[in-house]
Amino acid sequence: MQADAPRGCRFGRRWYLNNESWHPSVPPFGEMKCILCWCVSGETHCQRQECPPSACASPASRDNPCCAKCR
């Protein structure tokens, strides 16, 4: 690897390239589909998917498991 090349990121036991994104895997829960991580110049950044507020009393989450929607 060249010294002036963008650095990769290590997350758990895996290495990711600069600008690569992934859903983290957290034992014993497995892949966290509602969280997205990405590598920026050797630093890992993660963010939970933002969901709009639900406008109903009992939302369902069929279409998107991360965000509830009204039935």
Residue pairs with C-beta under 8 A, 6 or more apart in sequence:
6 18
6 19
6 41
6 42
7 18
7 41
7 42
8 15
8 16
8 17
8 18
8 39
8 42
9 15
9 16
9 18
9 20
9 39
9 40
9 42
9 43
9 44
10 16
10 44
11 22
11 24
11 37
11 44
12 24
12 25
16 22
16 37
16 39
16 44
17 39
18 39
18 40
18 41
18 42
19 38
19 39
19 40
20 38
20 39
21 36
21 37
21 38
21 39
22 36
22 37
22 38
23 31
23 32
23 33
23 35
23 36
23 37
24 31
24 32
24 35
24 37
24 46
25 31
25 32
26 32
33 65
33 66
34 48
34 49
34 65
34 66
35 46
35 47
35 48
35 49
36 46
36 47
36 49
37 44
37 45
37 46
37 47
38 44
38 45
38 46
39 45
49 66
49 67
51 66
51 67
51 68
52 67
54 68
54 69
54 70
55 70
56 70
56 71
58 71
59 68
59 69
59 70
59 71
60 68
60 69
60 70
60 71
61 67
61 68
61 69
62 69
63 69
